[in-house]
């Protein structure tokens, strides 16, 4: 069945507290197990631990107990044994992290539970195990870090030992617990027998240093604190940049070649002193110095060309690209000039820098006809928008509207339009209500996916009429509004901005103070066809430049600005195929423009310089 989970029909009784065992039980719940958390009527310890949500629920508790059912059971009540025995009879696993011996004292040691349910699996987590000289000592994450070497290995050589930034021993023990339980379940599947699992925080604490222990036993080398450096390779540490820190890891020689070419071209990449990993390690000060100097000089807010992905998309021009935030994909349609919907779709996967094999989505078979110029069909520019409501792409064109479903890699259906969709005088954007289209004469439409139709988008006020090569619209999710820019005529910037409230339909002209100045700015008289709301900087970014600098609208100050310290426009950037997409998952802007090029930028509001004088 499509919705079946791996651990369906497995019931877990979770008597544990705080982190390690609750985390392990939660992992089982994430994969379908029914986990019943059993607490004392006062609630387990973690419920009283900060931080707290506004409703006073402990976030500490909530983070380690999702997907669980909760009940209370008074362990000292005369009926406790009767009730708990009935639960054990109907369950598969019991999690506990009491002091060793407590479960047996309560009458529910492993032997006792086996008599009730021979297939029961008992998972016990303690600091040092259920027996041995340290068994009854309390065990906490930080104690384990201190006793078994993590603090000794963390920090700088001339500094004090440091604990890790999070409770790694607890989380490792919980993860090990989930793995151990699944192996015990597998054993039970084959034999029918339950098992008692004795898991100690100490176990993972030692296991994490396996290779260092092996090095010590074989060579006698004893490692200690080494800061951010790696013991065997370089560059492999934290480096300072103008706007923060980055960690660079280069283990393999081929990765060094790629980094070296970015830093110093073929001369550095082919330098025999750094060609092999042992060579680089032997020359660590020089290698680290080269990388550090390069990073220190890099400016923030830079458009960067993404390294060419293996099997890149075919050359394309006059197309459009749209980000699908739910599936973490960018769809790129090829295009011609002044025509209709494209059938060739390429899918880019930002997380792995890969293109899927292009394919043909046959919209013609869905009843949509081509009305464009026969000499260069398939112009898709401007009118494709991702609909966050239906999770589809709504694709308006001169011949009609197609609805593209990425899950089937094809258009679901096509419909006629109650408006004339002129290529350069139409804009659309996905909003909280669906895709809104702004077209000829200032008319606005909302696509109703269930009804398979465009409906009038009710507005209060008068939206401007979009102009050929001089209009752009984007959605501002923070304010739930659309920002619209429209020229006064062909290549005649007006400098005005309009705001449309998606909820009420209210439209108002913002009349920026420097509208006249931006309208007269040299180089600003070309095409505006794309805009993008950037939430981190709270600006509307345009695919237009003044003296090579990006142009934007500063919402809070109601002014046009030039992004003074964003690097000048790059080759093929800022043209008719410029498609801007904000990726909230990575806080970057993707620009898949003409041909095979991909650019990416992160705008850092801390370092972004905005000038309201376009003449500068």
N, C-alpha and C positions, 0 to 999 in steps of 0.2 A: 504494500500500500504506500501511496506517495507520502502520507503524513506519519508513517511509522517511525519511531525513534529506536535506536539500538538497545536501550535499556527499558523499553516498555515492559510492563508486568513484573518489574523488579521493585520490591518494597524495601526501603531502608529506614531503620529506626535510628535517629540521630540524637544521642544523649550528650553530645560534646559541646564545648564552650570555647569562646574567644576566636582563634584563627585556624590553627592547623587542621584539626579534624573537621570543623564546620566547612572549611574550604574544600576538603576532599569529598565530603558528602554533597556539597553544592555542585561539584563537577559531575557527579553521577546524576543529579537532578537535571542538569543542563542537557543531558543526553537521554532524558526520558524516564529515569527512575522516579518512583513515587517516594519522596523523602519526607518522613514525618519527624519534625523536630520536637523533642519532648523536653520541656523545661519545668523547673521548680515554679510554683505559683508566683514567686517573687520575680521571675524572669532570670535568664542567664546573665553572667557578668557583663558581657559586651553591650547589653542594652543601656548600661549606665556610662558608656565610654564616649567621649567627644571624638569627632565633631558631631553636632546635631543638626538635623533639618529644621526648618521653621516650625514644623508640627511636633518637635522634640523627639522624633525618632532618631536613634543613633545611626549615623551613616556607617560607623564602624561595624555595627551589627548587620545593617541592611546589605552591605557589600559582600558579606560572607554567607548569606542565608537566602539568596534569591531562589525562586522556584520551589520552595519548601512549604509544606503544610505544618502548622504549629498547634500543639496542644500542651496543656499543663498537666502535671502529675505529681502529686505530693509523695515523695519517696518514703516519707515516714508514716504515711497513713496505713492502717491495718489492711486495706484492700489493695495496696500497691502491688504486692506480689501476684495477686490473682489477675489484676488488669494487665500488668506488664507481661505475664506469662501468656496471656491470650494474644497479645500483640506479637510476641516472639513466635508463637505457633503459626501466625499468618504472614510472617515476614521472611526476607532472604538475608538481610545484612543488619548488623548492629554496629554503630560507630560510638566509641567512648574515648575520653581522654582524662578520666579520673586518675588519682594516684594509684599505682599498682596495688592490687588487693581489694580495692573498694567494691568492684563489681561482685567479687566472690563473697565479700561480707554482706552484700545486699541479697545474696542468695542466687545470683545470676552469673557465676563464673561460666567458662566455656563448657565444662562438663555438665553443669546443671542445665544450660540452655540446649545442649545436644539431646538431653533426655526429652525435652519438650519438642524440639525440631532438629532431627539429625542432620539436616542440610544447612543449618544456620551458619553464617560466617560472622565471626566477631573480629572487628578491627579495633585495636587498642593502640593509641598513640601516647607515649610518655617521653620524658626527657632522655632517659638512659636505658630504657627497656624494662620488661616486667620482672627480671631477676638480675642478680649481680650486685657488686658492692655499692654501686651508685643508684640502684633502682629506686630508692625512696627519696632521692634528692630532687628538689623541684627543678624543672628545666624550662628555661625561656629562650626565645630566639637570641637575644643579645648575649646571654650566658654562653650559648653554643658558639656564637661568633667569636667570643673571647677565648674560649677553651680550646677550640679546634683550628685556630689559625687564620680565620678571616680578618680579624682586626689587625693581626700582625702583618697581613699581606696588603692592607688597605691604607693608603696615605702616602706621604712623601718620606724619603729616607731620613731626613733630618727633622721630621715632625712626629707627633704622637700617633699611636695606633687609632684607627677610626673604624666605626661600625659601618655597615652598608646603609644606603639611603632608604631601604625598605626592609621589611621583615622576611628576608629571602629564605631563611631556614624554615620558618613556619609554612610558607607557601610551598617550598620544595617538599616538606613532609606531607602536606595535604595532597599534593599532586601524586607523590609516591603511594599514598594511601589509596587513591582512586585506581591507580594502575594495579596495585596489589589485590584489591577487591575484584577487579575484572578478571585477573588470573585465577583467583579462587573460585569465581563463578564458572569459569571455563573448566576448572578441575571438577567442580560439582556436576557440570553437564555430563562429564565422562564417567564419573564414579558414584555420584549421588551423595558424596561426603561433603560436609561443611569443613571449615578450617578456622583456626584461631591465628590471627596475624598480629605479631608483636613488632610494632614499628616505633623506632626511637628518633627523636630530633637529631641525636648524635649520628645516626646512620648517614643521613644526607650531608651533614656537616663535614664528615670525613671524605665521603665519596666525591665531593666537588673538587677536591685537590688531588685527584687520581694521578694526573700526569706529573705534578710536582712531587708527589710521594715517590712515584717511579723514578724520577730523576735523582732524588736524594738517595734512594736505595741502591741504584745502579752506579751513579757517579759521585755521590757524596756531596753534591751541590745543594746548599741550603739557601732558598730564596727568602727575601724579605720585602718590605715596602719599596715600591718602584715608581710611585706617582702615577702618571698617565701613560708611562712607557710600557711597551710589551717586552717580554723577556727574550724573544727570539727574532722579532722582525721590526722593520721600520720602513716608511713612516706608519706609525700605529699609535696615535695619541691625540689629545685635544690640542687644537690650534686656535689662536685668537684671530678674530676678524673685526672689521670696523663696527659691526652691529651685533656682535655676540661671539659664540664659540661654535666650532665644528669639530667632529671627530672623524679623522681619516684613517681607514684601515686598508693597507696594501700588503696582502700576504703573497699573492701570486705575481710572477714576473710580467705576465701579460697585462695585469692591472696597472703595474708601474709604468709600462710603456704608454698606456692611455693617459695616465695622469701627467707623465713627463711631457708628452706632446702638447697637452693643454697649457703647461707651464712654460716650456722652453722650446717647443717644436722638436724636430728630428734630432737636433744637436744634443739635447739633453736625453732624449729617448734612446739614442745610440751610444751614449757615453759608457764605455766598458767598466768604469769604476762603480756604476750603479746597476749594471745589467742583471745580475743575479741576486737573489735574496741574501745570501751570505755576504756579498759585496756591499749591499746597502747597509746591512747591519754593522759591518766593520767600519763603514763611513757614516755612522748615524748622525753625528753633529752636522756634517755637511748636508746630508739629505734632509734632515729636519729643518735646517736653516733655509734651504732652497724653498721648501714647501711653506714655511712660516712667512718668509719675505713675500712670496707670491700672494698668499692669502691676506696679508696685512695691507697690501696695495689695492685689493679688489674693492670696488665701491658697492654699496648697497643699492637696491632698486635698479637692477640691471636686467634688461631683456637678454636672455641667454638662449642660444640655439641648442636644442636638445640633440645629443649625439644620435646619428642616424640609426634607426632601429633595424635589426635584421629583417630582410624581406619587407622593405618599406612599401607604403601604398604607391600605386602608379601615379605618374605625373598627372596633375590636375590643375585646373585654373577656373576662375569665375564660379567656384563652388561655394559651399557653406559647410560649417561644422557646428555641431551642437553637443554639449556635455549632458550626459545622463547620470545625475548624481546618485540615483538609486542603484544602478548597475555598475557604476564606476567605469564608464566607457564614453568615448567621443566618436560620434558618427560623422563621416565626411562624405559628402556627395560631390561628384564631379559636376561640372556645369558648362554650359555654352554661354551665349549672349542673347538676352531677350527671348527666352523661350519657356519651356515647361519642366515638370518635375523629372529629376534624374532617376535612372534605374540602377546606377552603379553605386554601391555603398561600400565604403571601407570603414572598419571599426578599429579605433586605436585604444589600447589599454594602458593608461598612464602609470599604473602601479608597476608594470614590468617593461615598459617601453617596447611594446610589440604591436604590430598590426595583424589583424586577422586577414585571411585571404578575401579579397574583394568579391562581392557577389551581386547578382542582379535581382532586384526586387521589382516584380512586374506590376507596376501600377496600372498599366494599360489594360490588363486583364480585369481590373476592378471597375472598368467603365469610365475612366477619366481620359478625355481626348486631348491631343496636342494642338494648341492654337498658335504656337510661336513660329519664329522664322525657321523654315526648313533647312537653311544652310548651317545653322548652329543651334541645335536643340539642347534641351536639358539644362537650362539656366535655373539654378535653385536658390539664387542669392536672396537673402533677407527673410524669407517667409517661413522657414522651418523653425519651430519652437518646441521645446520640451514642456509637456504638460505635467506638472507635479501631482495633479489630481488623478488622472487616468493612467499615468506612467507611460504615455505614448508620445510620439512626435506628431504634431499637427502641421501639415505641409501644404500651405496655400500656394497656388500657382495660377497662371492665366487660364488654364483649362479646368480648374476645379481644385478641391482639397482632398488630399490623401491622408489617411491615418496610419502611421507606421508603428508596428509593434516589434520591438527588438527581440522579444522572446521567440518569435517565429521567423524573424529576419525577413519580414515581408510587410507589405501594406495590407491591413485588415479590410479596408473598404475605402471607397472614394465617393465624394458627394459634390453636387453642384453648389455654387456660391450665389448668394443674393447680392453680390457686389462685383464690381469690375476690379480685378486684382492686377493693377499695373505694376510691373516689376520694380521700378525705382520709386514708386510713390505709395508703397505699402510697407508697414512694419508690424511685427507681432512679438509677443513676449508671454512666457508662462507666468501665471499669477496664482494667488491663493484660491481663486475661483475657477481657474483653467486658463486656456490661451486666449488672450485678448488681441484683436487685430485692429490696426488704425490705418484707414485707407482714404481713398479719394474723397475730397470735400470735407475731410475731418470726421467722417463716419467711423464709429467704433462698434466692433462686433465681438461676441464671446462664443467660443465653440463649446457646444453641449455634447460631450462624448456619448452619454447614454442615448440621447435623442438623435445622434448622428446628423447634427445640423448646426449652422451658425445662427445665432440669435442676436438681436440688437442689444448692445451693451448700453444700458441707460446712463446718460450723463446729465449733469447739471452745469450749465455754462456752455461755452462754445470752444471745442478743441480746434486747433489750427489745422489747416489743410497741409498734409505732407507734400514736400516738393521733390521733384526729380533730382536725385543725387544730393539731396540736402535735408534728409530726415533720419532720425534715429529715435528709438524708444527702448527703455529697459525697465525692469521691475525692481523695486526697492523693498525687500522683504522685511526690513526693520520697521518701516513706516506703513507698509501695505499700500504703496502708491506706485504709479507709473510716472517716469520722467520722460518728457517728449521734447525734442529739439527739432525745429523746422526753419529752413531758410526762407527769405522773403520771395525768392525766385531762383531760377537756375544759377548756381554759383554766386548767389547774392546772400551772404550770411546776415541774419537779423540780430543774432546775439541773444534772442529770447529763449526762455525755457518755460515749459508748462508742466504743471503737476496735476495728476488725475488720481483721486482717491478711489481705490478699487472697491471699497465697501460702500461708499455713498455715491460714487460717480461724479463728485464735484471736481470741476476743472478750473484751474486758475493760472494766469500768467504770472511768472515770478519776477520778471523784469529785473535781471541782475544789474547791479550798479555800473559795471564795466561792460555792458552789452555792446555799446557802440565801439569801444576800443577793440574788443575781440573780433567784431564784425569787420573792422578795417585792418586787422593784423595781416601783415604780409605772409602769404603762404596758407592762409586759412580759407581761401575761396574755392578750394577743391571739393571733393565729395565727402560728405558725412553720411555713412551708411550703417555704422555700428556704434552702439554705446553699451556700457556695462556698469552696473552698480557694484562697487567694491566696498563691502561692509567694514573691513578693517580700517580703511582710510576714510570711509564715509564720503565718497566722491562718486560722480558719474564720469567714467573714463570714455573717451571717444577715439575712434580710429582716424584721428586727424592730428596734424602737427603744425607748430609754428616754429620756424627756424630749427627744425629737427627735434623739437621737444614735444612731448605728449601734451594734449589739451584735455582739461577736465573741468567739471562743474563742482565747486565746493558747496555742498548742500547747506551746511550750518551757517556759512557766511554769505550765502546767496551771491556768489561771484564766480566768474570764469577764472581759471588759473592755468598756468603753464607749469608742468612738473619739471622744475629747473635741474634737478640732479638725477633724473632718469636718463639713461644713456640714449644718444641720438638714434633715430630710426635706422633699422638694419635693412639689409638688402631684401627687397620684395615685401617689406613690412609697411603697412599703412596704405593699402591700395584696395581695389574693389573686392578682392578675395579675403580681406582681413576679417577674421571672425574671432571675437573675444569671448572667452568662457571663464567664469570664476569657479574655481574648484575649492569649496569650503573644507573638504576633507584634508587638503594639503595647504590651504591658504595661499594658493597661487593662481595666476591668470594664464590660461593656455591660449596660444595664438597659432592656429593651424591655417596658414595662408596658402598662397599659390604653390603649386608643384609639390615638392616633398618636404619642405621646411616646416619645422615645429619650433616655436619659441615659447619660453616660459619666464615668468617674473613673479617675485613676491614683493609687494609694496609695503615697506615698513613705515608705519605712521610716525615712529620715533625719529626717523632720519629723513623723511620725505620733505623736500623743500618745494613749497608752492608759491609762485609769484603771480600777483593779479595784474601785472603790467606785461602784456604780451609783447611789447616792443623791446623788452630787455632780452 
